[in-house]
Amino acid sequence: MVQVKEFRIVMPMSVEEYQVAQMHMVLKMQQQSTNEAEGVEILENRPFEDGVYGKGQYTSKLYRLQSKAPSWLTTLAPKDALVMQEESWNAYPRCKTVMKCPYFNKLCVTIETVHLEDNGKSENVHGLNKEQLKARQVEFIDITSPTTDYWSYAVGSSDFDFTKFKSRKTGRGPLLEGWQDKCDPVMTAYKLVTINAPYWGFGGKLEQALLAGERALFVESHRNCFGWIDEWFGMTMEQLSELEEEGDCLLNKKMGKPMLLTDTEDCESRFPNNSKTHLQQVVKT
């Protein structure tokens, strides 16, 4: 059975700020979770333009997740087969991500995201038809409530207490009960997740596990977006794009992969010292 679920994640920031926050968060979490054995490998990162999304940034990545897979899944597949291939089309404020697994070649996870300047009350932002709306489930995620299940352990769990948190740079926070209806600015990430694993006997269990994993990742990544606000607030997309280029290079270097550079320079010689220092500050643990 195909799983279709829309997660609505309200954030105490503007749509423009969220774009910066998200890029900073992805850069930092990728660096923190990657080592020589597993993590994120960048295959391609380039601009794109099409008739559906317009202009944006296309990325292709590999995620090696051996240590994060539940034990029942490792009994079905060898550890070196637990690799996910991700393609993303980021035409902010609309984005689409498709994830597949070469070992389970029928598996497909699609995440379509719309970012709006509201508090999560808009309906059918993805333009679903009646049949799709009937199949869709909707869940609101409150970033003040961390997850405590297996997947939160696998993804990682931050220790922010947003009921006491206050940003030094913006004065935002704490986030108390009902904050979604009171804060200004406010925006929502509407994430429509469709998971299809047509495998007899374990396909439904695999779909549920992946859905729970995506939920835990949404919770943790969005908690980090706000919890790290004093790190990214005031940065520009141009600054982050420069850091992303360096970060892609360093990720692949950690895993012993090609550097994604057009010449033979290594990461240290390709990027100036001040950029390297800035990246180290961004990804500090």
CYANA upper distance limits for C-alpha pairs under 8 A (distance plus 0.5 A):
  1 MET  CA    196 ASN  CA      7.62
  1 MET  CA    197 ALA  CA      8.35
  1 MET  CA    198 PRO  CA      7.93
  1 MET  CA    203 GLY  CA      8.49
  1 MET  CA    204 GLY  CA      6.94
  2 VAL  CA    194 THR  CA      7.52
  2 VAL  CA    195 ILE  CA      6.27
  2 VAL  CA    196 ASN  CA      5.28
  2 VAL  CA    197 ALA  CA      7.78
  2 VAL  CA    207 GLU  CA      8.22
  3 GLN  CA    193 VAL  CA      8.22
  3 GLN  CA    194 THR  CA      6.09
  3 GLN  CA    195 ILE  CA      5.58
  3 GLN  CA    196 ASN  CA      7.06
  3 GLN  CA    207 GLU  CA      7.28
  3 GLN  CA    208 GLN  CA      8.29
  3 GLN  CA    211 LEU  CA      8.40
  4 VAL  CA    135 ALA  CA      6.93
  4 VAL  CA    136 ARG  CA      5.56
  4 VAL  CA    137 GLN  CA      6.98
  4 VAL  CA    192 LEU  CA      7.66
  4 VAL  CA    193 VAL  CA      6.20
  4 VAL  CA    194 THR  CA      5.05
  4 VAL  CA    195 ILE  CA      7.12
  5 LYS  CA    136 ARG  CA      5.80
  5 LYS  CA    137 GLN  CA      5.14
  5 LYS  CA    138 VAL  CA      6.34
  5 LYS  CA    139 GLU  CA      8.00
  5 LYS  CA    192 LEU  CA      6.29
  5 LYS  CA    193 VAL  CA      5.76
  5 LYS  CA    194 THR  CA      7.14
  6 GLU  CA    136 ARG  CA      7.28
  6 GLU  CA    137 GLN  CA      6.53
  6 GLU  CA    138 VAL  CA      5.27
  6 GLU  CA    139 GLU  CA      6.80
  6 GLU  CA    190 TYR  CA      7.20
  6 GLU  CA    191 LYS  CA      5.90
  6 GLU  CA    192 LEU  CA      4.72
  6 GLU  CA    193 VAL  CA      6.56
  7 PHE  CA    138 VAL  CA      6.47
  7 PHE  CA    139 GLU  CA      5.49
  7 PHE  CA    140 PHE  CA      6.33
  7 PHE  CA    141 ILE  CA      7.24
  7 PHE  CA    189 ALA  CA      8.41
  7 PHE  CA    190 TYR  CA      6.41
  7 PHE  CA    191 LYS  CA      5.55
  7 PHE  CA    192 LEU  CA      6.89
  7 PHE  CA    193 VAL  CA      8.25
  7 PHE  CA    215 ARG  CA      8.43
  8 ARG  CA    120 GLY  CA      6.55
  8 ARG  CA    138 VAL  CA      7.95
  8 ARG  CA    139 GLU  CA      6.73
  8 ARG  CA    140 PHE  CA      5.28
  8 ARG  CA    141 ILE  CA      6.53
  8 ARG  CA    188 THR  CA      6.95
  8 ARG  CA    189 ALA  CA      6.31
  8 ARG  CA    190 TYR  CA      5.22
  8 ARG  CA    191 LYS  CA      6.86
  9 ILE  CA    120 GLY  CA      7.67
  9 ILE  CA    140 PHE  CA      6.64
  9 ILE  CA    141 ILE  CA      5.60
  9 ILE  CA    142 ASP  CA      7.20
  9 ILE  CA    143 ILE  CA      8.03
  9 ILE  CA    188 THR  CA      5.87
  9 ILE  CA    189 ALA  CA      5.66
  9 ILE  CA    190 TYR  CA      7.09
  9 ILE  CA    222 HIS  CA      8.37
 10 VAL  CA    119 ASN  CA      6.27
 10 VAL  CA    120 GLY  CA      6.60
 10 VAL  CA    141 ILE  CA      7.84
 10 VAL  CA    142 ASP  CA      7.59
 10 VAL  CA    143 ILE  CA      8.32
 10 VAL  CA    180 GLN  CA      7.10
 10 VAL  CA    186 VAL  CA      7.56
 10 VAL  CA    187 MET  CA      6.26
 10 VAL  CA    188 THR  CA      4.79
 10 VAL  CA    189 ALA  CA      7.04
 11 MET  CA    119 ASN  CA      8.48
 11 MET  CA    143 ILE  CA      8.36
 11 MET  CA    180 GLN  CA      8.23
 11 MET  CA    186 VAL  CA      6.23
 11 MET  CA    187 MET  CA      5.87
 11 MET  CA    188 THR  CA      6.42
 11 MET  CA    189 ALA  CA      8.36
 11 MET  CA    222 HIS  CA      8.37
 11 MET  CA    226 PHE  CA      8.15
 12 PRO  CA    172 ARG  CA      8.28
 12 PRO  CA    180 GLN  CA      8.14
 12 PRO  CA    183 CYS  CA      6.82
 12 PRO  CA    184 ASP  CA      7.28
 12 PRO  CA    185 PRO  CA      6.35
 12 PRO  CA    186 VAL  CA      5.15
 12 PRO  CA    187 MET  CA      7.17
 12 PRO  CA    226 PHE  CA      8.11
 13 MET  CA     17 GLU  CA      6.56
 13 MET  CA     18 TYR  CA      6.88
 13 MET  CA    184 ASP  CA      7.80
 13 MET  CA    185 PRO  CA      5.46
 13 MET  CA    186 VAL  CA      5.43
 13 MET  CA    187 MET  CA      6.67
 14 SER  CA     18 TYR  CA      6.62
 14 SER  CA    117 GLU  CA      7.15
 14 SER  CA    185 PRO  CA      5.87
 14 SER  CA    186 VAL  CA      6.13
 14 SER  CA    187 MET  CA      6.20
 15 VAL  CA     19 GLN  CA      7.03
 15 VAL  CA     93 PRO  CA      8.27
 15 VAL  CA    115 HIS  CA      7.20
 15 VAL  CA    116 LEU  CA      7.12
 15 VAL  CA    117 GLU  CA      6.53
 15 VAL  CA    186 VAL  CA      8.45
 15 VAL  CA    187 MET  CA      6.44
 16 GLU  CA     20 VAL  CA      7.57
 17 GLU  CA     21 ALA  CA      6.68
 17 GLU  CA    233 PHE  CA      8.19
 18 TYR  CA     22 GLN  CA      6.31
 18 TYR  CA    225 CYS  CA      8.35
 19 GLN  CA     23 MET  CA      6.81
 19 GLN  CA     92 TYR  CA      8.05
 20 VAL  CA     24 HIS  CA      6.68
 20 VAL  CA    232 TRP  CA      7.48
 20 VAL  CA    233 PHE  CA      8.43
 20 VAL  CA    235 MET  CA      7.75
 20 VAL  CA    236 THR  CA      7.48
 20 VAL  CA    237 MET  CA      6.66
 20 VAL  CA    240 LEU  CA      8.12
 21 ALA  CA     25 MET  CA      6.54
 21 ALA  CA    225 CYS  CA      5.86
 21 ALA  CA    226 PHE  CA      8.10
 21 ALA  CA    229 ILE  CA      7.61
 21 ALA  CA    232 TRP  CA      6.65
 21 ALA  CA    233 PHE  CA      8.15
 22 GLN  CA     26 VAL  CA      6.62
 22 GLN  CA    222 HIS  CA      8.49
 22 GLN  CA    225 CYS  CA      6.69
 23 MET  CA     27 LEU  CA      6.69
 23 MET  CA    240 LEU  CA      7.58
 24 HIS  CA     28 LYS  CA      6.67
 24 HIS  CA    225 CYS  CA      8.38
 24 HIS  CA    232 TRP  CA      7.02
 24 HIS  CA    240 LEU  CA      7.36
 24 HIS  CA    282 VAL  CA      8.28
 25 MET  CA     29 MET  CA      6.46
 25 MET  CA    221 SER  CA      7.35
 25 MET  CA    224 ASN  CA      7.13
 25 MET  CA    225 CYS  CA      6.31
 25 MET  CA    228 TRP  CA      8.42
 26 VAL  CA     30 GLN  CA      6.42
 26 VAL  CA    221 SER  CA      8.40
 27 LEU  CA     31 GLN  CA      6.88
 27 LEU  CA    244 GLU  CA      6.96
 27 LEU  CA    247 GLY  CA      7.30
 27 LEU  CA    283 VAL  CA      8.02
 28 LYS  CA     32 GLN  CA      6.72
 28 LYS  CA    282 VAL  CA      6.94
 28 LYS  CA    283 VAL  CA      5.14
 28 LYS  CA    284 LYS  CA      8.44
 29 MET  CA     33 SER  CA      6.59
 29 MET  CA    283 VAL  CA      8.09
 30 GLN  CA     34 THR  CA      6.65
 30 GLN  CA     39 GLY  CA      7.86
 30 GLN  CA     40 VAL  CA      6.93
 30 GLN  CA    251 LEU  CA      8.24
 31 GLN  CA    247 GLY  CA      7.88
 31 GLN  CA    251 LEU  CA      7.02
 31 GLN  CA    283 VAL  CA      7.02
 32 GLN  CA    283 VAL  CA      7.36
 32 GLN  CA    285 THR  CA      7.80
 33 SER  CA     39 GLY  CA      6.23
 33 SER  CA     40 VAL  CA      8.24
 34 THR  CA     38 GLU  CA      6.40
 34 THR  CA     39 GLY  CA      4.48
 34 THR  CA     40 VAL  CA      6.40
 34 THR  CA    251 LEU  CA      7.36
 34 THR  CA    254 LYS  CA      7.74
 34 THR  CA    255 MET  CA      8.27
 35 ASN  CA     39 GLY  CA      6.69
 35 ASN  CA    254 LYS  CA      6.18
 35 ASN  CA    255 MET  CA      6.78
 36 GLU  CA    254 LYS  CA      5.77
 36 GLU  CA    255 MET  CA      4.86
 36 GLU  CA    256 GLY  CA      7.49
 37 ALA  CA    255 MET  CA      7.24
 38 GLU  CA     63 TYR  CA      8.02
 38 GLU  CA     64 ARG  CA      5.42
 38 GLU  CA     65 LEU  CA      6.87
 38 GLU  CA     66 GLN  CA      7.72
 38 GLU  CA    255 MET  CA      7.86
 39 GLY  CA     63 TYR  CA      6.12
 39 GLY  CA     64 ARG  CA      5.66
 39 GLY  CA     65 LEU  CA      7.12
 40 VAL  CA     61 LYS  CA      7.25
 40 VAL  CA     62 LEU  CA      6.25
 40 VAL  CA     63 TYR  CA      5.31
 40 VAL  CA     64 ARG  CA      7.08
 40 VAL  CA    251 LEU  CA      7.28
 40 VAL  CA    252 ASN  CA      8.32
 41 GLU  CA     61 LYS  CA      6.09
 41 GLU  CA     62 LEU  CA      5.57
 41 GLU  CA     63 TYR  CA      7.06
 41 GLU  CA    248 ASP  CA      8.41
 41 GLU  CA    251 LEU  CA      6.84
 41 GLU  CA    252 ASN  CA      6.03
 41 GLU  CA    255 MET  CA      7.76
 41 GLU  CA    257 LYS  CA      8.17
 42 ILE  CA     59 THR  CA      8.21
 42 ILE  CA     60 SER  CA      6.85
 42 ILE  CA     61 LYS  CA      5.13
 42 ILE  CA     62 LEU  CA      7.09
 42 ILE  CA    248 ASP  CA      6.58
 42 ILE  CA    251 LEU  CA      7.84
 42 ILE  CA    252 ASN  CA      7.06
 43 LEU  CA     59 THR  CA      8.03
 43 LEU  CA     60 SER  CA      5.78
 43 LEU  CA     61 LYS  CA      5.79
 43 LEU  CA     62 LEU  CA      7.75
 43 LEU  CA    260 LEU  CA      8.10
 44 GLU  CA     58 TYR  CA      8.12
 44 GLU  CA     59 THR  CA      5.85
 44 GLU  CA     60 SER  CA      5.45
 44 GLU  CA     61 LYS  CA      7.53
 44 GLU  CA    260 LEU  CA      8.16
 45 ASN  CA     57 GLN  CA      7.60
 45 ASN  CA     58 TYR  CA      6.26
 45 ASN  CA     59 THR  CA      4.91
 45 ASN  CA     60 SER  CA      7.09
 46 ARG  CA     57 GLN  CA      6.21
 46 ARG  CA     58 TYR  CA      5.86
 46 ARG  CA     59 THR  CA      7.06
 47 PRO  CA     55 LYS  CA      7.87
 47 PRO  CA     56 GLY  CA      6.23
 47 PRO  CA     57 GLN  CA      4.83
 47 PRO  CA     58 TYR  CA      6.25
 48 PHE  CA     55 LYS  CA      6.26
 48 PHE  CA     56 GLY  CA      5.90
 48 PHE  CA     57 GLN  CA      6.07
 48 PHE  CA     58 TYR  CA      6.35
 48 PHE  CA     89 TRP  CA      8.38
 49 GLU  CA     53 TYR  CA      7.77
 49 GLU  CA     54 GLY  CA      5.67
 49 GLU  CA     55 LYS  CA      4.78
 49 GLU  CA     56 GLY  CA      6.83
 50 ASP  CA     54 GLY  CA      5.60
 50 ASP  CA     55 LYS  CA      7.23
 53 TYR  CA     91 ALA  CA      6.49
 53 TYR  CA     94 ARG  CA      7.84
 54 GLY  CA     91 ALA  CA      7.35
 55 LYS  CA     91 ALA  CA      6.42
 56 GLY  CA     89 TRP  CA      7.21
 56 GLY  CA     90 ASN  CA      5.81
 56 GLY  CA     91 ALA  CA      4.60
 56 GLY  CA     92 TYR  CA      7.60
 57 GLN  CA     88 SER  CA      8.46
 57 GLN  CA     89 TRP  CA      6.44
 57 GLN  CA     90 ASN  CA      5.63
 57 GLN  CA     91 ALA  CA      7.01
 58 TYR  CA     87 GLU  CA      7.86
 58 TYR  CA     88 SER  CA      6.12
 58 TYR  CA     89 TRP  CA      5.24
 58 TYR  CA     90 ASN  CA      6.81
 59 THR  CA     86 GLU  CA      8.46
 59 THR  CA     87 GLU  CA      6.29
 59 THR  CA     88 SER  CA      5.77
 59 THR  CA     89 TRP  CA      7.33
 60 SER  CA     85 GLN  CA      7.94
 60 SER  CA     86 GLU  CA      6.15
 60 SER  CA     87 GLU  CA      5.09
 60 SER  CA     88 SER  CA      7.05
 61 LYS  CA     85 GLN  CA      6.46
 61 LYS  CA     86 GLU  CA      5.65
 61 LYS  CA     87 GLU  CA      7.11
 62 LEU  CA     83 VAL  CA      7.25
 62 LEU  CA     84 MET  CA      6.24
 62 LEU  CA     85 GLN  CA      5.27
 62 LEU  CA     86 GLU  CA      6.73
 63 TYR  CA     83 VAL  CA      6.09
 63 TYR  CA     84 MET  CA      5.57
 63 TYR  CA     85 GLN  CA      6.98
 63 TYR  CA     86 GLU  CA      8.17
 64 ARG  CA     82 LEU  CA      6.98
 64 ARG  CA     83 VAL  CA      5.20
 64 ARG  CA     84 MET  CA      7.16
 65 LEU  CA     69 ALA  CA      7.02
 65 LEU  CA     82 LEU  CA      6.54
 65 LEU  CA     83 VAL  CA      6.70
 65 LEU  CA     84 MET  CA      8.29
 66 GLN  CA     79 LYS  CA      5.98
 66 GLN  CA     80 ASP  CA      7.52
 66 GLN  CA     82 LEU  CA      6.24
 66 GLN  CA     83 VAL  CA      8.14
 68 LYS  CA    154 ALA  CA      5.77
 68 LYS  CA    155 VAL  CA      8.06
 69 ALA  CA     73 LEU  CA      6.96
 69 ALA  CA     74 THR  CA      7.26
 69 ALA  CA     82 LEU  CA      8.24
 70 PRO  CA     74 THR  CA      7.24
 71 SER  CA     75 THR  CA      7.19
 72 TRP  CA     76 LEU  CA      7.63
 73 LEU  CA     77 ALA  CA      7.11
 74 THR  CA     78 PRO  CA      6.70
 74 THR  CA     79 LYS  CA      6.87
 77 ALA  CA     81 ALA  CA      6.81
 77 ALA  CA     82 LEU  CA      7.76
 77 ALA  CA    103 TYR  CA      8.25
 78 PRO  CA     82 LEU  CA      7.63
 81 ALA  CA    102 PRO  CA      8.01
 81 ALA  CA    103 TYR  CA      6.20
 82 LEU  CA    101 CYS  CA      7.93
 82 LEU  CA    103 TYR  CA      7.87
 83 VAL  CA    101 CYS  CA      6.60
 83 VAL  CA    102 PRO  CA      7.82
 83 VAL  CA    103 TYR  CA      8.46
 84 MET  CA     99 MET  CA      6.90
 84 MET  CA    100 LYS  CA      6.15
 84 MET  CA    101 CYS  CA      5.24
 84 MET  CA    102 PRO  CA      7.86
 85 GLN  CA     99 MET  CA      5.98
 85 GLN  CA    100 LYS  CA      5.71
 85 GLN  CA    101 CYS  CA      6.51
 85 GLN  CA    102 PRO  CA      8.17
 86 GLU  CA     97 THR  CA      7.37
 86 GLU  CA     98 VAL  CA      6.21
 86 GLU  CA     99 MET  CA      4.92
 86 GLU  CA    100 LYS  CA      7.11
 87 GLU  CA     97 THR  CA      6.15
 87 GLU  CA     98 VAL  CA      5.81
 87 GLU  CA     99 MET  CA      6.98
 88 SER  CA     95 CYS  CA      7.83
 88 SER  CA     96 LYS  CA      6.16
 88 SER  CA     97 THR  CA      4.76
 88 SER  CA     98 VAL  CA      6.93
 89 TRP  CA     95 CYS  CA      6.18
 89 TRP  CA     96 LYS  CA      5.74
 89 TRP  CA     97 THR  CA      6.91
 90 ASN  CA     94 ARG  CA      7.15
 90 ASN  CA     95 CYS  CA      4.99
 90 ASN  CA     96 LYS  CA      7.00
 91 ALA  CA     95 CYS  CA      6.05
 92 TYR  CA    115 HIS  CA      8.37
 93 PRO  CA    113 THR  CA      8.46
 93 PRO  CA    114 VAL  CA      6.50
 93 PRO  CA    115 HIS  CA      5.75
 93 PRO  CA    116 LEU  CA      8.16
 94 ARG  CA    112 GLU  CA      8.16
 94 ARG  CA    113 THR  CA      6.23
 94 ARG  CA    114 VAL  CA      5.32
 94 ARG  CA    115 HIS  CA      7.10
 95 CYS  CA    112 GLU  CA      6.39
 95 CYS  CA    113 THR  CA      5.62
 95 CYS  CA    114 VAL  CA      7.22
 96 LYS  CA    110 THR  CA      7.82
 96 LYS  CA    111 ILE  CA      6.24
 96 LYS  CA    112 GLU  CA      5.01
 96 LYS  CA    113 THR  CA      6.76
 97 THR  CA    110 THR  CA      6.22
 97 THR  CA    111 ILE  CA      5.57
 97 THR  CA    112 GLU  CA      6.96
 98 VAL  CA    108 CYS  CA      7.59
 98 VAL  CA    109 VAL  CA      6.21
 98 VAL  CA    110 THR  CA      5.04
 98 VAL  CA    111 ILE  CA      6.96
 99 MET  CA    108 CYS  CA      6.42
 99 MET  CA    109 VAL  CA      5.50
 99 MET  CA    110 THR  CA      6.90
100 LYS  CA    104 PHE  CA      8.37
100 LYS  CA    105 ASN  CA      7.52
100 LYS  CA    107 LEU  CA      6.43
100 LYS  CA    108 CYS  CA      5.57
100 LYS  CA    109 VAL  CA      7.02
101 CYS  CA    105 ASN  CA      6.23
101 CYS  CA    107 LEU  CA      6.94
101 CYS  CA    108 CYS  CA      8.14
106 LYS  CA    196 ASN  CA      8.40
106 LYS  CA    197 ALA  CA      6.84
106 LYS  CA    198 PRO  CA      7.10
107 LEU  CA    195 ILE  CA      8.17
107 LEU  CA    196 ASN  CA      6.29
107 LEU  CA    197 ALA  CA      5.05
107 LEU  CA    198 PRO  CA      7.51
108 CYS  CA    195 ILE  CA      6.44
108 CYS  CA    196 ASN  CA      5.96
108 CYS  CA    197 ALA  CA      7.18
109 VAL  CA    193 VAL  CA      7.65
109 VAL  CA    194 THR  CA      6.31
109 VAL  CA    195 ILE  CA      5.07
109 VAL  CA    196 ASN  CA      7.08
110 THR  CA    192 LEU  CA      8.42
110 THR  CA    193 VAL  CA      6.24
110 THR  CA    194 THR  CA      5.67
110 THR  CA    195 ILE  CA      7.00
111 ILE  CA    191 LYS  CA      6.85
111 ILE  CA    192 LEU  CA      6.02
111 ILE  CA    193 VAL  CA      5.09
111 ILE  CA    194 THR  CA      7.03
112 GLU  CA    126 HIS  CA      8.46
112 GLU  CA    191 LYS  CA      6.19
112 GLU  CA    192 LEU  CA      5.62
112 GLU  CA    193 VAL  CA      7.18
113 THR  CA    189 ALA  CA      7.08
113 THR  CA    190 TYR  CA      5.93
113 THR  CA    191 LYS  CA      4.96
113 THR  CA    192 LEU  CA      6.79
114 VAL  CA    125 VAL  CA      7.63
114 VAL  CA    126 HIS  CA      7.85
114 VAL  CA    189 ALA  CA      6.47
114 VAL  CA    190 TYR  CA      5.66
114 VAL  CA    191 LYS  CA      7.23
115 HIS  CA    187 MET  CA      7.63
115 HIS  CA    188 THR  CA      6.23
115 HIS  CA    189 ALA  CA      5.12
115 HIS  CA    190 TYR  CA      6.66
116 LEU  CA    187 MET  CA      6.14
116 LEU  CA    188 THR  CA      5.97
116 LEU  CA    189 ALA  CA      7.25
116 LEU  CA    190 TYR  CA      8.39
117 GLU  CA    186 VAL  CA      6.76
117 GLU  CA    187 MET  CA      4.75
117 GLU  CA    188 THR  CA      6.94
118 ASP  CA    122 SER  CA      8.02
118 ASP  CA    186 VAL  CA      6.56
118 ASP  CA    187 MET  CA      5.26
118 ASP  CA    188 THR  CA      6.40
119 ASN  CA    180 GLN  CA      6.55
119 ASN  CA    181 ASP  CA      7.20
119 ASN  CA    186 VAL  CA      6.73
119 ASN  CA    187 MET  CA      6.24
119 ASN  CA    188 THR  CA      6.31
120 GLY  CA    140 PHE  CA      8.39
120 GLY  CA    187 MET  CA      8.06
120 GLY  CA    188 THR  CA      5.98
120 GLY  CA    189 ALA  CA      8.48
120 GLY  CA    190 TYR  CA      8.21
124 ASN  CA    128 LEU  CA      6.79
124 ASN  CA    133 LEU  CA      8.39
125 VAL  CA    190 TYR  CA      8.16
126 HIS  CA    192 LEU  CA      8.23
128 LEU  CA    132 GLN  CA      6.10
128 LEU  CA    133 LEU  CA      6.41
129 ASN  CA    133 LEU  CA      6.59
130 LYS  CA    134 LYS  CA      6.67
131 GLU  CA    135 ALA  CA      6.99
132 GLN  CA    136 ARG  CA      6.60
141 ILE  CA    219 VAL  CA      7.50
142 ASP  CA    219 VAL  CA      8.38
143 ILE  CA    219 VAL  CA      6.69
143 ILE  CA    222 HIS  CA      7.15
143 ILE  CA    223 ARG  CA      5.90
144 THR  CA    161 ASP  CA      7.55
144 THR  CA    162 PHE  CA      6.08
144 THR  CA    163 THR  CA      7.66
144 THR  CA    175 LEU  CA      7.66
144 THR  CA    223 ARG  CA      8.01
146 PRO  CA    157 SER  CA      7.87
146 PRO  CA    219 VAL  CA      7.17
146 PRO  CA    220 GLU  CA      7.77
147 THR  CA    152 SER  CA      6.16
147 THR  CA    157 SER  CA      8.26
147 THR  CA    216 ALA  CA      7.01
147 THR  CA    219 VAL  CA      7.70
148 THR  CA    152 SER  CA      6.21
148 THR  CA    153 TYR  CA      7.69
149 ASP  CA    153 TYR  CA      7.24
150 TYR  CA    154 ALA  CA      6.84
151 TRP  CA    155 VAL  CA      6.39
151 TRP  CA    212 ALA  CA      7.32
151 TRP  CA    213 GLY  CA      5.92
151 TRP  CA    216 ALA  CA      6.38
152 SER  CA    156 GLY  CA      6.11
152 SER  CA    157 SER  CA      6.37
152 SER  CA    213 GLY  CA      8.32
152 SER  CA    216 ALA  CA      5.81
152 SER  CA    217 LEU  CA      8.00
152 SER  CA    220 GLU  CA      8.15
153 TYR  CA    157 SER  CA      6.87
155 VAL  CA    213 GLY  CA      8.32
155 VAL  CA    216 ALA  CA      7.39
155 VAL  CA    217 LEU  CA      6.75
155 VAL  CA    220 GLU  CA      8.07
156 GLY  CA    220 GLU  CA      7.70
157 SER  CA    220 GLU  CA      6.78
158 SER  CA    220 GLU  CA      7.41
158 SER  CA    223 ARG  CA      8.06
158 SER  CA    224 ASN  CA      7.81
160 PHE  CA    165 PHE  CA      7.83
160 PHE  CA    223 ARG  CA      8.16
160 PHE  CA    227 GLY  CA      7.08
161 ASP  CA    165 PHE  CA      6.49
162 PHE  CA    166 LYS  CA      8.23
162 PHE  CA    173 GLY  CA      7.50
162 PHE  CA    174 PRO  CA      6.10
162 PHE  CA    175 LEU  CA      5.96
162 PHE  CA    176 LEU  CA      8.28
163 THR  CA    173 GLY  CA      8.03
163 THR  CA    174 PRO  CA      5.44
163 THR  CA    175 LEU  CA      5.51
163 THR  CA    176 LEU  CA      5.93
164 LYS  CA    173 GLY  CA      7.90
164 LYS  CA    174 PRO  CA      5.63
164 LYS  CA    175 LEU  CA      7.96
165 PHE  CA    173 GLY  CA      6.18
165 PHE  CA    174 PRO  CA      5.41
165 PHE  CA    175 LEU  CA      7.97
166 LYS  CA    171 GLY  CA      6.50
166 LYS  CA    172 ARG  CA      6.12
166 LYS  CA    173 GLY  CA      4.94
166 LYS  CA    174 PRO  CA      5.84
167 SER  CA    171 GLY  CA      5.40
167 SER  CA    172 ARG  CA      5.78
167 SER  CA    173 GLY  CA      6.96
167 SER  CA    229 ILE  CA      7.47
167 SER  CA    230 ASP  CA      6.88
168 ARG  CA    230 ASP  CA      7.19
169 LYS  CA    230 ASP  CA      6.36
169 LYS  CA    233 PHE  CA      7.97
170 THR  CA    230 ASP  CA      8.31
175 LEU  CA    179 TRP  CA      6.11
178 GLY  CA    182 LYS  CA      7.40
179 TRP  CA    183 CYS  CA      6.25
180 GLN  CA    186 VAL  CA      7.97
193 VAL  CA    211 LEU  CA      8.32
195 ILE  CA    207 GLU  CA      6.55
195 ILE  CA    210 LEU  CA      8.26
195 ILE  CA    211 LEU  CA      7.90
196 ASN  CA    207 GLU  CA      7.14
197 ALA  CA    203 GLY  CA      5.46
197 ALA  CA    204 GLY  CA      7.53
197 ALA  CA    206 LEU  CA      7.34
197 ALA  CA    207 GLU  CA      6.54
198 PRO  CA    203 GLY  CA      6.06
199 TYR  CA    203 GLY  CA      4.85
199 TYR  CA    204 GLY  CA      8.29
202 PHE  CA    206 LEU  CA      6.65
203 GLY  CA    207 GLU  CA      6.64
204 GLY  CA    208 GLN  CA      6.74
205 LYS  CA    209 ALA  CA      6.64
206 LEU  CA    210 LEU  CA      6.67
207 GLU  CA    211 LEU  CA      6.61
208 GLN  CA    212 ALA  CA      6.64
209 ALA  CA    213 GLY  CA      6.61
210 LEU  CA    214 GLU  CA      6.62
211 LEU  CA    215 ARG  CA      6.72
212 ALA  CA    216 ALA  CA      6.73
213 GLY  CA    217 LEU  CA      6.71
214 GLU  CA    218 PHE  CA      6.62
215 ARG  CA    219 VAL  CA      6.73
216 ALA  CA    220 GLU  CA      6.68
217 LEU  CA    221 SER  CA      6.36
218 PHE  CA    222 HIS  CA      6.48
219 VAL  CA    223 ARG  CA      6.58
220 GLU  CA    224 ASN  CA      6.69
221 SER  CA    225 CYS  CA      6.71
222 HIS  CA    226 PHE  CA      7.07
223 ARG  CA    227 GLY  CA      6.40
224 ASN  CA    228 TRP  CA      6.17
225 CYS  CA    229 ILE  CA      6.94
228 TRP  CA    232 TRP  CA      7.26
229 ILE  CA    233 PHE  CA      6.07
231 GLU  CA    282 VAL  CA      7.69
235 MET  CA    239 GLN  CA      7.03
235 MET  CA    240 LEU  CA      7.76
236 THR  CA    240 LEU  CA      6.93
237 MET  CA    241 SER  CA      6.47
238 GLU  CA    242 GLU  CA      6.94
239 GLN  CA    243 LEU  CA      6.95
240 LEU  CA    244 GLU  CA      6.45
241 SER  CA    245 GLU  CA      6.81
242 GLU  CA    246 GLU  CA      7.07
243 LEU  CA    247 GLY  CA      6.39
243 LEU  CA    275 SER  CA      7.61
243 LEU  CA    278 HIS  CA      8.46
243 LEU  CA    279 LEU  CA      6.68
244 GLU  CA    248 ASP  CA      6.51
245 GLU  CA    249 CYS  CA      7.01
246 GLU  CA    250 LEU  CA      6.77
246 GLU  CA    267 CYS  CA      7.61
246 GLU  CA    271 PHE  CA      7.40
246 GLU  CA    276 LYS  CA      8.28
246 GLU  CA    279 LEU  CA      8.44
247 GLY  CA    251 LEU  CA      6.52
247 GLY  CA    279 LEU  CA      7.99
248 ASP  CA    252 ASN  CA      6.91
248 ASP  CA    259 MET  CA      8.30
248 ASP  CA    260 LEU  CA      8.18
249 CYS  CA    253 LYS  CA      6.71
249 CYS  CA    259 MET  CA      5.52
249 CYS  CA    260 LEU  CA      6.86
249 CYS  CA    261 LEU  CA      8.17
249 CYS  CA    267 CYS  CA      6.68
250 LEU  CA    254 LYS  CA      6.67
250 LEU  CA    259 MET  CA      8.16
250 LEU  CA    267 CYS  CA      7.08
251 LEU  CA    255 MET  CA      7.18
252 ASN  CA    256 GLY  CA      6.54
252 ASN  CA    257 LYS  CA      5.34
252 ASN  CA    258 PRO  CA      6.80
252 ASN  CA    259 MET  CA      6.46
253 LYS  CA    257 LYS  CA      6.25
253 LYS  CA    258 PRO  CA      7.62
253 LYS  CA    259 MET  CA      6.93
253 LYS  CA    267 CYS  CA      8.50
259 MET  CA    266 ASP  CA      7.70
259 MET  CA    267 CYS  CA      8.00
261 LEU  CA    265 GLU  CA      7.95
265 GLU  CA    269 SER  CA      6.52
265 GLU  CA    270 ARG  CA      6.23
266 ASP  CA    270 ARG  CA      6.44
267 CYS  CA    271 PHE  CA      6.72
268 GLU  CA    272 PRO  CA      7.95
268 GLU  CA    273 ASN  CA      8.40
268 GLU  CA    276 LYS  CA      8.37
271 PHE  CA    275 SER  CA      6.95
271 PHE  CA    276 LYS  CA      7.18
272 PRO  CA    276 LYS  CA      6.96
273 ASN  CA    277 THR  CA      6.58
274 ASN  CA    278 HIS  CA      6.72
275 SER  CA    279 LEU  CA      6.73
276 LYS  CA    280 GLN  CA      6.76
277 THR  CA    281 GLN  CA      6.83
278 HIS  CA    282 VAL  CA      6.76
279 LEU  CA    283 VAL  CA      6.78
280 GLN  CA    284 LYS  CA      6.48
